[in-house]
């Protein structure tokens, strides 16, 4: 599993937003410790911590419920 997290050719990981439960799939990108992600559903900001060959998401900024800006929304959808 550790090699799969750091090798972009092997990465295939599913992550769940810790605030609302929205599921995300990560394919073919290198995952780094404390990588930041923003949830498009609840607009919370969370980081991915790698420990014991597992990815554990933790909340940095709680859900605001605010919609994404127009430019952000087009890029993310």
Secondary structure, 3 states (H helix, E strand, C coil): CHHHHHCCCCCEEEEECCCCCCEEEEECCCCCCCEEEECCCCCCEEEEEEECCEEEEEEEECCCCCCCCHHHHHHHC
